[in-house]
Amino acid sequence: AQSVTQLGSHVSVSEGALVLLRCNYSSSVPPYLFWYVQYPNQGLQLLLKYTSAATLVKGINGFEAEFKKSETSFHLTKPSAHMSDAAEYFCAVSESKVLGTYKYIFGTGTRLKVLA
Amino acid sequence: DAGVTQSPTHLIKTRGQQVTLRCSPKSGHDTVSWYQQALGQGPQFIFQYYEEEERQRGNFPDRFSGHQFPNYSSELNVNALLLGDSALYLCASSLSGTDEKLFFGSGTQLSVL
């Protein structure tokens, strides 16, 4: 079965500093990978997705992620943190067991805190 | 264009009771998935509905059941509630035959006392 591991349940960065959130996956086949963001009392919003077209994926709000097959990683980065980036971030892998259907396997999440 | 809507937003039940949660998918979507998000955890897949049938199911007991209607809306039913069922229940919709990108609702916060 596929799985996702997010290293660091809490990450703190200063405003303007680099954001790096780590995600490693296990998959026996080329995966679809996703990063979602969840603000308090809200659902999940898609930041970006990897579907094998390009290893560097650009998403919304200045975030990007790089797929590294050799490291089975899909880390999320943003060059300069903003106060509004404070939220919980989830990495997910898509698993297809029935033709044409997908279910997502989520990591346990990383809570990002941005310090003024 | 309305996104995924869920009702109610909050619900309080007692152990042993039954609960029904509702979801309307994003316009144009035909597939609905349900996830359970316990406090401090990532969402866990419950099941997925397409063409009014359950297509895939996660590791949840039979107390969890669902339904999809002809207009693609969906219900999640949980019987014989346990304290451990307290969680945020998220509905996600997608369009079959595409890259299956999921759009999530804001969820229903269920508290079991």
HADDOCK unambig.tbl for C-alpha pairs under 7 A between the chains (distance, minus, plus):
assign (segid A and resid 42 and name CA) (segid B and resid 106 and name CA) 4.63 0.50 0.50
assign (segid A and resid 43 and name CA) (segid B and resid 104 and name CA) 5.73 0.50 0.50
assign (segid A and resid 43 and name CA) (segid B and resid 105 and name CA) 5.30 0.50 0.50
assign (segid A and resid 43 and name CA) (segid B and resid 106 and name CA) 3.85 0.50 0.50
assign (segid A and resid 43 and name CA) (segid B and resid 107 and name CA) 6.00 0.50 0.50
assign (segid A and resid 44 and name CA) (segid B and resid 104 and name CA) 5.64 0.50 0.50
assign (segid A and resid 45 and name CA) (segid B and resid 104 and name CA) 6.93 0.50 0.50
assign (segid A and resid 100 and name CA) (segid B and resid 97 and name CA) 6.46 0.50 0.50
assign (segid A and resid 102 and name CA) (segid B and resid 100 and name CA) 6.80 0.50 0.50
assign (segid A and resid 103 and name CA) (segid B and resid 45 and name CA) 6.87 0.50 0.50
assign (segid A and resid 104 and name CA) (segid B and resid 45 and name CA) 6.98 0.50 0.50
assign (segid A and resid 106 and name CA) (segid B and resid 42 and name CA) 5.60 0.50 0.50
assign (segid A and resid 106 and name CA) (segid B and resid 43 and name CA) 6.12 0.50 0.50
assign (segid A and resid 107 and name CA) (segid B and resid 42 and name CA) 5.63 0.50 0.50
assign (segid A and resid 108 and name CA) (segid B and resid 41 and name CA) 4.92 0.50 0.50
assign (segid A and resid 108 and name CA) (segid B and resid 42 and name CA) 4.34 0.50 0.50
assign (segid A and resid 109 and name CA) (segid B and resid 41 and name CA) 6.76 0.50 0.50
assign (segid A and resid 109 and name CA) (segid B and resid 42 and name CA) 5.87 0.50 0.50
